[in-house]
């Protein structure tokens, strides 16, 4: 408390303690690894599938199991941080994440990989909210123009460059290195965390009040929700019996979790932070940013792979621009955060993001690196201009006693936004693709002269090569129609994302500009 008073009373003494700065940077690197591993496998699933002999249905669980486990740990980490202390929680998380990474690299079948990825996601998830909480408790408000862009950059850069790094590693070495790359940095982060973090003390008395029913309800609720959102688009939602069963589990878990959250003496997740309007709106914005962040990280590789036929390395090389734009914009975002109304800064970011997705509505089958350059730059720059003020507005005005729990909720909202966004995007791509295919097929009838001419030319071409020209021509024509229908469904999704971010620019005006930070939040 004395340190806090000193910092407020004498701005000249608001200096960053080198020990805390190094500890914080180690934590940031740990968070980078945890978030990176969500997407690092996304461009290399084919290589992992071949290496483990997995089916196309099974391989998706390499990503799904990680997400389900992580989304349960993120809100739980607030309670664990208060129980164990940031030092103990982060060290265990970093060490456990490293060990789980080694296990993933040594997996010999898909069942082992799914279990190891779930362990990796659950343990690694404890690192993410701890960094956000530390940024807003151990540094004085005057240093947020430095600290907040670092946190925002890592939270957005890691999933963006995941496919790039993953594609390079699996192409240059093997898929095992997607996980082995974590080992040396993970050990260093664990050692640094144990020796340098001294921000707070654990409260062992909380263990006697641990809400096991609340934990069970939260795990059932969030785990089932993630499962339904991941598997729903692939299995036609409620036409699949597993989706129906998990939906019942989801509802039962949600009822149990929310009941315990409002009645337990020490709830597993404290929802009181949502009574702060800025935090509630900031979390909503974080949710939508998750849709944009993870949605576009999914859409760009999907387009390049399915339409352009790129492999993992080529996809990674084409998409590095967004990460570079984020990295270059981070210092500018920090500079502007202390000189511009954060609501205006968010509006500029949202409109820039919308402009990037609107450009993508002109997508054709010929778009390549240079056509995707401007949308990627707009995406990367706008993401940073959004994230820094959202972080500051959502977490910057909370009482320090609420920061740990609020940080978990804030990060959970971003991940849920990504999960729900991907489910909606996948469903739209399939439904709109089928609709466009049916509409285009109606025009390819015997009365369409151009279609007849194309079919005749293709038939003659393959007949001349000694093949069954008529059947091959029909298959080729059907493939062209399917490709065009898929492209049109991509355009539909980009158009909806454009409208979503234009709407966010309007709602940004509803937030209140933060006033003075609570005294205890100035520093520890």
N, C-alpha and C positions, 0 to 999 in steps of 0.2 A: 504493500500500500504506500509505503514511503517513497518507493521508486516512482510510483504513479504520480504522487503529488509533486515530486521534483520535476518530473517531465512536463507536467502542466504549468508549473510555476516558472520554469526557466527553459524556454524553447531552445536556447543555445546548447542545452545538455541533452536534447533529444537526438542522441546518437545511437546508431545500431551497434549493439554489443557484438564484437567479432565472433565470439563463441556461439552466440545465438544465431548469427548470420550463417555460419558454417553448418550448424545443426539444421537450420531451416532449409538450406540448399540440399543437404543430404535427404531431408524429408521430401523435398520437391522432386528429387531424382527418383526416390522410391515410388512416389505417386505416378510419375511419368511411366515407370515400368508397369505398374498395375493397370493403368488406363490403356497403355500401348498394347498390352496383351489381349485386350478385348478384340482388337482389329488385326493384330499381326498375323493371325492365321487365315484371315478372310480371303486373301488372294492366293493362298497356298493349300486350300482344302483338298484340291485334286491330288497333290503330291502326298499329303498325309493319308488320304484315302487309299492310294496305291500302296503306300508303305505298310499300312496296317491291314490291308485286305478288307476294308469296310465297304458296306453298301452305300448307295447315294442317300438313303434315308438316315442311316446311322451317322454319317460323317458330319451332318449339321450339328450334332450334339457336342462336337468338340468346342463349338462356340456357345451353344445354348446352355450347357452345364456350367460353364464359367459365369455366364450372365446371371443365371438363376441364383447361384451361390453368392455372387458379389452383391446382388441387389438385396439380399437378406442381411449381409454383414454391414453394409453402409449405414443404415439407420441404427443398428445395434452398437456400432462403434462409439457413439456418443456416451452411452451408459458404461461401456467397457473402459473408455478413456477416463471417466470419473472414478471408476472402481480401481483400475490398475495404475493409472497415471499415463500420460502421453509417452513417456520414456519406455515403459514396459510394453504397452500395447504396440507401439511402432516397432520396437525391436523384435518382438515375437512375430509381428506381421511380416517384416522384411525377411527374417530368417526362415519363417515358414513358407513364404512365397518362393524363396530361393530353393529350398528343399523340394517343394512341389514342382518347380520348373525342371529340376534334375529328374524327378520321377516321370514327368511328361516325356522327356527326351528318351527315357529308357523303356517306354511303353511298347509292348509287343503285340497288343491287340486293341481293338476299339473299346472294349469294356474297361480295360485298365486306363486308357486315355481319358475316357469320360469321367471316371472317378478322380483321377489325378487333376484334371482340369477343374473339377468342382472344388477340390481342396485348394487349388491355386487361386481360384476366384474368391472363395470365402475368406481365406487368410489375407490375401492381397487387398481385399476391399477395406480392411481396417486402416490402410495407409491414406486413403483418399480424403476422407473428411478431416483427419487429423491435421493435414496441411492447411486447409481452409481455416480451421479453428485457430491454429498457431498464427496464421497471417494477421488475424484480427485481434489477437490477445497479447502477443509478445512484442509487437512493434507499435510505436506511437502513431497516431493518425497522420502526422506530417510525413511519414515514410510510406504511406499507402500508394503514392504515385510510383514507387519503386516495386513494392511487394505485390500489390494486386495484379499488375500486368504479368508478373512472373507466374503467379498461380493461374491466371486466366489463360496465358499462353500454353502452359503445360496441359491444362484441362481440355483445350481445343486442339492443340498441335498433335498430341499423342495419338488420338484416334484417326486424325487426318493422315499422318505419315505412316500409320500402321501397315496399310497395304504396300506402301513403297518399300519399307524396311523388310517386311515379310517376303515380298516378291524377290528382293535382292538376295536375302539369305538362303531361301529355298532353291533359287536358281544357281547361285554361286557355290553353295556348299551342299546342304541337304535340309529336309524339313526339321531334323533334330535341332538344328541351330536356331530355330525360332524360339526354343526354350533354353538352350545352353547359353545363349547370349545374355541371359539374366544372371548367370551364376556369379561371376566376378563382381559386377556392380552390386548385386544383392548382398554379397558378403560385406563389401565395403560400407554399404548403407546401414546394415545391421550393426556393425562395429561403431560407426560414427553415431548412430542413434543412441546406443547404450552409453557411450562415453561423453556425449555432448548435450543431450537433451536434459534439461532440468527446469522445465517451465512450470511444473505443478507437481502435486503429490496425490497419490491414490487415496481413496476413502474406502477402506476394507469393510466398514460398517454397512455399506450398500449391499454386500453379498447376502446378508441376512434378509434383505428386502427384495431380493431378486425375483422378478415376476416370471416364473416359468410358464404359466398359462399365456401370458402376453407374448413371450418368445415363441411358443408353439403356434399361437394364432398368427403372429407376424410371418413366421416361416411358411406356414400353410398359405397365407394370403398372398404374399409377394412371390413365393416360389411358384405357386399355381398360376398366378397372373402372368408371370414371365413365360411359363410353359404354354399357356393358352395363346398368348400373343405370338410366340415363336412358331408353334405348330399349327395354329388355326388357319393361316393362309394356305399352307401346304396340304391340309387335310379337309378342306371345305368346311371349316368351322364345326358347327354342331351336327353335321352329318357323321362325324367321327365320334365313337363311343368314349374314347379316352378324353376328348375335349369336353364332353358332357360331364364326365366324372370329375375332372379337374376343376370344372366350373363350380360344381357343388362344393368341392374342397375350398375353392377360392372364397365363396360366399360365407361358408362356415368360419373359415379363418379370419375373414374381414370382420365379421360380427364379434368374434372372440377378441381380436386385437383391439378394435376401437372401444369395446366395452371395458377392457382392462386399462386402456390408455386413459380413460376418464375416471376410473374408479380405484385403480391400484394405488397403494401408498407411494410407491416409487415405480412408476410405469417404465417399461422397457424403452419406450420412446416418448419423450415429452412433446406434446403437440401444441403447447401453449405459445410457442413462437409465432404461430399463425395468427395470433391475436394482434400482432404488429402488422399494420396494413402494408408497409413497405416490404416486409419479409414475405407476406402472402403474395403480393403482386410480383416481387422479385422471383419467388419460387415458380410462379406461373410462367414468367418469362423464361426461366431456366428450363422449364418443361418444354416450351416451344423451341428454345435453342437446341435442346436435345433432338427434337424432330429434325431440325435443319442440319445439325452437326452429323448425326449418325445416318440420317436419310440420304444426304448427298454423298457421304463416304461410301454408302452402299450403291447409290444410283450410278455414279460415274464409272466405277469398275464394272458394274453389271452391263452398262451400255458398251464399254470398250471390249468386254469379253464376248457378249452375245451378238452384238451387231458388227463390231470391227474385227473380232477374232483375235484379240490380243492375248498373250500369255501373261503370267504373273509379273515377270520382270518388266515387260512393256507397259503394263498398267501402272506399275509403280513409277516408272520413268515419266509417264504422261501426267501423273497427278502430284508430282513434287511441288508444283507451282503454288498450290494453296498453302502448304506448309511454309514455304519461303515467304509468301505474302504475310502470313501471320507473324512470322519471326521478325520481319522488317517493320511491321506496324506496331508491335508491342511497345517500343519506346515512345512512339507518337501517342499511343493510347494512354500511357502513364503520364505524359506531359499534358495532354488535354484534360485528364481527369481532375487536375487541380485548377484548371483555368476555364473550364466550360461547364455549364449546367449539365449534370449527368443525364437528365431527361432528354436534352437536346442531342447529346452525344449518342444516346441509345437510338433516338429517332433516325439520326444519320446512318447508324449501323444497320438498322432494320430496313431502311429504304435502299441502302446499298446492297444488302442481301437479296431483297426483292428484285432489284435491277439485275443481279447476276442470274437468278432463276428465270426471270422474264426473257433474258437473252437466250436461254436454253430452250424456250418454246419455239425457236426457229430451227431446232435440231433436224439434221438429215443423216442418212447413212454414210455420208462422206466426211462428216466432222471428225477432225483429228486434233493433234496437239495445238495447232495455232488457232483453230476455231474455239477450242475449249479454254484458251489462254485468258481472255477477258473475264468470262464467268468465274474461273478459278481465282483470279486476282481479286475480283469483287467479293467473292465468298470469303477469302482469307482475311482481307483487310476489314471487312464489315464484321466478321466474327469477333475480332479483337475489340473493335469499337463498341460492340454490344456487351461483351462479357465483363470487361473491367468495370463499367458503371453498374451493371446488374449485381456483380459481387459486392460492390461498395454500398449500394442502396439496400440490398437485401440483408447483409450481415453487419454493415457498418454502424447501424443505429441500435443494435440489440445490446442488452445488458450482458456483461461477460459471463455471467452464470448460465446464460442460455446458449452461448456460442457453440459448445461442443455438440449438443443435441441438434441445434439449428443447422449446423454445418452438415450433419448426416442427412437431415431432411432435404436440405438444399441440393446436395449431390444426388440424392435419391430421385428427386424430381427430374433432374436432367437425364438420368439413366432411364427412368420410366417414360419420359418423353421420347427417348430414342427407341425404346422397345415398342411402345404404342405406335409411334410414327412408322417404324419398319413394318409392323403388322398391317397398318392401313395402306401403306405404299405397296406392299406385296399383293394385298387383296385388290387394290385398284389396278395394278399392272395386269393381273390375271383377268379380272372381270372386264375391264375396258379393252384389253387385248382381244378377248373373245368377241366382244361387241363390235369392235372395229373390223375384225376378221370376217364376221358375218356380213357386215355392211359392205365391205370391199368385195366379198365373194358374190354378192348379188349383182354386181356390175360385170362380173366375168362370166357372161352367158354367151350363148351362140349368136346373139344379136349384136355383140360387141366386136366390131371389125378389128380393132387393135389387139384384143385378146386372142382372136382367132389367128391373126397374122403371127403373133409371137409364138403361139402354140405350134403353128405349122413350121416356123423356122427352127424351133427347138427340136421338133420331131424329126425333121430332115437332117439336122446336124447329128443327132445320135444314131439315126438309121444309117447314115453314111459311115459311122464308126463301127457298124456291125452290132449295135445294141438295140434293145427294145425302146425305140424312140418315143412311141406314143405314151407309154407309162412313165418313162423318165421325164418327158416334157411336162406331164401333169404334176409330178412330184416337184419339179423345179418351179413351176408356176405357183403351186401351193406354198412353197417355201418363200417365194418373193412376197406373196400376199401376207403370210404370217410375219415376215420381217417388218413389212410396212405397218401392219397392225400393232406390232410390239413398239415400234418407233412412235406411233401416234399415242399409245398409252403412256410412254415416257413424257411426251409433251403435255398430256393431261395432268400428270403428277406435278411437273414443273409449274404449270399454270396455277394449280391449287396452292403450292408453296409460295408463289408470288403473292397471291391474295392474302395468305396467312400472315406474311411478314409486313405487308402494307397495313393490315389491321393492327399488328403489334405497334407500329409506329404511332398510330392514333392512341392506343391504350397507354403508351409510355407517358402521355401527358397527365395521367391519373395519379402517378406516383408523387409523393411529397419529397421535396429536396431535403436531405438529411441535415439536421441541425448539429448541435454539439453531441459528441459521443459520451456515453456514461463515463463518469470519472475513472472507474476501475478499469475501463477498457483501454485507457490510454497507454498502458504498458504494465508489465509485471516485474 
